[in-house]
Every structure is written in structure tokens, then in C-alpha cells.
Amino acid sequence: MALKYVVKKRVFGFDKTKTEKYVAQNVITNTVNFRDLCKEVSMFGMIPEGAVKHVIDALIDTLNTNLNKGLSVQLGDFGCFRPGMSCKSQATEEEVDADTVQRVRIVFTPGYKFKDMLNNVSIYKKTEGYGGSSSSGSNGSNEPENPGQGGSGEAPDPAA
């Protein structure tokens, strides 16, 4: 897998200094919609597209039901979903109540197949060049900027 990034200026700090620094920001090149995802799973798994859609819809409903109960849902090699929350800190235990909860969210922890993929990712700087954007290292080649940090030997998609 290859990820592309662009360099963005960010302002850090909440004090008067407002330190400006530069960071790498991931570039999403496209999105796979639900229908196309169902088609891909259908072709890969030799299951009718309608059945794939039905199973995924049922999975979403079941996840919703169990997460609403406060349960963690383990999906084998895929990963684990669990409910989580962000709260305001308080000076005393007595001050903590439901009103201190700022946001409720779903936390996903990837399973080993996703973790393995992430450990083998190559990072490329997105640069503008002849014929539109391309993916390349800082030296203009298609070598990753993080050699030795994984990589499956897969070259970036030149059409992306």
C-alpha cells in the first residue's frame, strides 16, 4: 500500500506565540461508495451482490444494537468496535456527571491484518508534474521517502 501526502502549515499552541510549523497531511485520492464496495466483495467472494449488501446492512444494524448496550464488538481479524466518550475534567469526583460528557463516539481498533498492512505502508510526497499530479519521493523518483520502514515492493498506482 502507498499513501500520498502534501505539506501543510499549521499553527500550534494556544498561547501568544502561535507557533507555525509544517506537517505532512494525508491525501485521499478517491472514495469507494457502498454499491461499488458490495460489487467488489461479490466478485472476490463469489456471493451475489444483493446478499453482500444484505449482510453488511445486517452487520451495521447488529453493531448499532450492541454498541448501544455499551458492549465491545470483536469482529475477528477485522478488528474491534467499542463505545467511547470525551469528557471535561473536573476538580472533584462529585462534579463528574453526565453533563461533563462532551462527545460520544465509536472507537475502532484494527485487527492484525490491518495492523500488518499499516506496518508495511510506503509514504510518498504528492508532487505536481507533467500530466497532472504524481506520486514521488522528495528526489523526484518513485522511491518512498521512508525506505526500510516497510513496503511490500508494490509501486504506486500511476493512474492515481
The 8 nearest C-alpha neighbors of each residue, nearest first, counted from 0:
[[1, 120, 121, 2, 153, 150, 151, 119],
 [0, 2, 121, 120, 122, 155, 3, 123],
 [3, 1, 122, 123, 121, 4, 0, 120],
 [4, 2, 123, 26, 124, 125, 122, 25],
 [3, 5, 25, 124, 26, 24, 125, 23],
 [4, 6, 24, 23, 125, 124, 7, 25],
 [5, 7, 23, 22, 24, 21, 4, 8],
 [8, 6, 22, 21, 23, 9, 5, 24],
 [7, 9, 21, 20, 22, 19, 6, 10],
 [10, 8, 20, 19, 21, 11, 7, 22],
 [9, 11, 19, 18, 17, 20, 12, 8],
 [12, 10, 18, 17, 19, 9, 13, 20],
 [13, 11, 17, 14, 18, 10, 16, 15],
 [12, 14, 17, 15, 11, 16, 10, 18],
 [13, 15, 12, 16, 17, 18, 11, 10],
 [14, 16, 17, 13, 12, 18, 11, 10],
 [15, 17, 18, 14, 12, 13, 11, 19],
 [18, 16, 12, 15, 11, 10, 14, 19],
 [17, 19, 11, 16, 10, 12, 20, 9],
 [20, 18, 10, 9, 11, 17, 8, 21],
 [21, 19, 9, 8, 10, 18, 22, 11],
 [20, 22, 8, 7, 9, 6, 19, 23],
 [21, 23, 7, 6, 24, 8, 20, 9],
 [22, 24, 6, 5, 4, 7, 25, 21],
 [25, 23, 4, 5, 6, 22, 26, 7],
 [24, 26, 4, 3, 27, 23, 5, 2],
 [27, 25, 4, 3, 28, 24, 5, 2],
 [28, 26, 29, 25, 30, 3, 2, 4],
 [27, 29, 26, 159, 30, 3, 2, 25],
 [28, 30, 27, 31, 159, 26, 32, 158],
 [31, 29, 32, 28, 27, 33, 35, 36],
 [30, 32, 36, 35, 33, 29, 34, 37],
 [31, 33, 35, 34, 36, 30, 37, 29],
 [32, 34, 36, 35, 37, 31, 52, 38],
 [33, 35, 37, 36, 32, 38, 52, 31],
 [36, 34, 38, 37, 32, 33, 39, 31],
 [35, 37, 33, 39, 38, 34, 32, 40],
 [36, 38, 40, 34, 35, 39, 48, 51],
 [39, 37, 35, 41, 36, 40, 48, 42],
 [40, 38, 36, 42, 41, 37, 43, 35],
 [39, 41, 43, 37, 42, 38, 44, 36],
 [40, 42, 46, 38, 48, 44, 39, 45],
 [43, 41, 39, 45, 40, 44, 38, 46],
 [44, 42, 40, 41, 45, 39, 46, 38],
 [43, 45, 41, 46, 42, 40, 39, 47],
 [44, 46, 42, 41, 43, 47, 40, 48],
 [47, 45, 41, 44, 48, 51, 50, 42],
 [48, 46, 50, 49, 41, 51, 45, 42],
 [47, 49, 41, 51, 50, 38, 37, 52],
 [50, 48, 52, 51, 47, 53, 37, 46],
 [49, 51, 53, 47, 52, 48, 54, 46],
 [52, 50, 48, 54, 49, 53, 37, 55],
 [53, 51, 49, 55, 50, 54, 37, 56],
 [52, 54, 50, 56, 51, 55, 57, 49],
 [55, 53, 57, 51, 56, 52, 58, 50],
 [54, 56, 58, 52, 57, 53, 51, 59],
 [57, 55, 53, 59, 58, 54, 52, 60],
 [58, 56, 54, 60, 55, 59, 61, 53],
 [59, 57, 55, 61, 56, 60, 62, 54],
 [58, 60, 62, 56, 57, 61, 63, 55],
 [61, 59, 57, 63, 58, 62, 64, 56],
 [62, 60, 58, 64, 63, 59, 57, 65],
 [63, 61, 59, 65, 64, 60, 66, 58],
 [62, 64, 60, 66, 61, 65, 67, 59],
 [65, 63, 61, 67, 62, 66, 60, 68],
 [64, 66, 68, 62, 67, 70, 63, 61],
 [65, 67, 69, 70, 68, 63, 64, 62],
 [68, 66, 64, 69, 65, 63, 70, 82],
 [69, 67, 65, 66, 70, 64, 63, 71],
 [70, 68, 66, 67, 82, 65, 71, 81],
 [71, 69, 66, 65, 68, 72, 81, 82],
 [70, 72, 81, 80, 73, 66, 69, 82],
 [73, 71, 80, 79, 81, 70, 74, 62],
 [72, 74, 79, 75, 78, 80, 71, 77],
 [75, 73, 78, 77, 79, 76, 72, 80],
 [74, 76, 77, 73, 78, 110, 79, 111],
 [77, 75, 110, 78, 111, 112, 74, 109],
 [78, 76, 110, 75, 74, 109, 112, 79],
 [79, 77, 110, 109, 74, 108, 76, 75],
 [78, 80, 73, 108, 72, 107, 74, 109],
 [81, 79, 107, 72, 106, 71, 73, 108],
 [82, 80, 71, 106, 105, 72, 66, 83],
 [81, 83, 105, 66, 106, 104, 69, 71],
 [84, 82, 104, 105, 103, 106, 81, 85],
 [85, 83, 103, 102, 104, 86, 100, 82],
 [84, 86, 102, 101, 100, 103, 87, 83],
 [85, 87, 100, 101, 99, 88, 84, 102],
 [88, 86, 99, 100, 89, 101, 85, 95],
 [89, 87, 86, 90, 99, 95, 91, 94],
 [88, 90, 91, 94, 95, 87, 92, 99],
 [89, 91, 88, 92, 94, 95, 93, 87],
 [92, 90, 93, 94, 89, 95, 88, 96],
 [91, 93, 94, 95, 90, 89, 96, 88],
 [92, 94, 91, 95, 96, 89, 90, 99],
 [93, 95, 92, 91, 89, 96, 90, 99],
 [96, 94, 93, 92, 99, 89, 97, 91],
 [95, 97, 98, 99, 94, 100, 93, 92],
 [96, 98, 99, 100, 95, 101, 86, 94],
 [97, 99, 96, 100, 101, 95, 86, 87],
 [100, 98, 87, 97, 86, 96, 101, 95],
 [101, 99, 86, 98, 97, 102, 85, 87],
 [102, 100, 86, 85, 99, 87, 103, 84],
 [101, 103, 85, 84, 100, 104, 86, 83],
 [104, 102, 84, 83, 85, 101, 105, 82],
 [105, 103, 83, 84, 82, 106, 102, 85],
 [104, 106, 82, 83, 81, 107, 80, 103],
 [105, 107, 81, 80, 82, 83, 104, 108],
 [108, 106, 80, 79, 109, 105, 81, 78],
 [107, 109, 79, 78, 80, 106, 110, 81],
 [110, 108, 78, 113, 107, 114, 77, 79],
 [111, 109, 78, 76, 77, 113, 112, 114],
 [110, 112, 114, 113, 115, 76, 109, 77],
 [113, 111, 115, 114, 110, 116, 76, 77],
 [114, 112, 116, 115, 111, 110, 109, 117],
 [115, 113, 111, 117, 116, 112, 118, 110],
 [114, 116, 118, 112, 113, 117, 111, 119],
 [115, 117, 113, 119, 114, 118, 112, 120],
 [118, 116, 114, 120, 119, 115, 113, 0],
 [117, 119, 115, 116, 120, 149, 114, 148],
 [120, 118, 149, 150, 116, 117, 151, 115],
 [119, 121, 0, 150, 117, 1, 118, 149],
 [122, 120, 1, 150, 143, 2, 0, 149],
 [121, 123, 2, 143, 1, 3, 144, 145],
 [124, 122, 3, 143, 136, 135, 134, 144],
 [123, 125, 4, 3, 136, 135, 5, 134],
 [126, 124, 134, 3, 4, 5, 133, 135],
 [127, 125, 133, 132, 134, 124, 128, 135],
 [128, 126, 132, 131, 133, 125, 129, 130],
 [127, 129, 131, 132, 130, 126, 133, 134],
 [128, 130, 131, 127, 132, 133, 126, 134],
 [131, 129, 128, 132, 133, 127, 158, 157],
 [132, 130, 129, 128, 127, 133, 126, 159],
 [133, 131, 127, 128, 126, 130, 125, 134],
 [132, 134, 126, 125, 127, 135, 128, 131],
 [133, 135, 125, 123, 124, 126, 3, 141],
 [134, 136, 141, 140, 123, 124, 139, 125],
 [135, 137, 144, 143, 123, 138, 142, 124],
 [136, 138, 139, 135, 124, 144, 140, 123],
 [137, 139, 136, 140, 135, 142, 141, 144],
 [140, 138, 137, 136, 135, 141, 142, 126],
 [141, 139, 135, 142, 136, 138, 137, 143],
 [140, 142, 135, 136, 143, 134, 139, 154],
 [143, 141, 140, 136, 144, 135, 146, 123],
 [144, 142, 145, 123, 136, 122, 146, 121],
 [143, 145, 136, 146, 123, 122, 142, 137],
 [144, 146, 143, 148, 122, 147, 121, 149],
 [147, 145, 148, 143, 144, 149, 142, 150],
 [146, 148, 149, 145, 150, 143, 121, 144],
 [149, 147, 146, 145, 150, 119, 121, 118],
 [150, 148, 119, 147, 120, 118, 121, 151],
 [151, 149, 119, 121, 120, 152, 148, 153],
 [150, 152, 153, 119, 149, 0, 120, 121],
 [151, 153, 150, 154, 149, 121, 0, 119],
 [152, 154, 151, 155, 0, 150, 1, 121],
 [153, 155, 152, 156, 141, 1, 157, 0],
 [156, 154, 1, 157, 153, 134, 0, 141],
 [155, 157, 158, 159, 154, 134, 1, 153],
 [158, 156, 159, 155, 133, 134, 154, 132],
 [157, 159, 156, 133, 155, 132, 134, 131],
 [158, 156, 157, 28, 133, 155, 134, 132]]
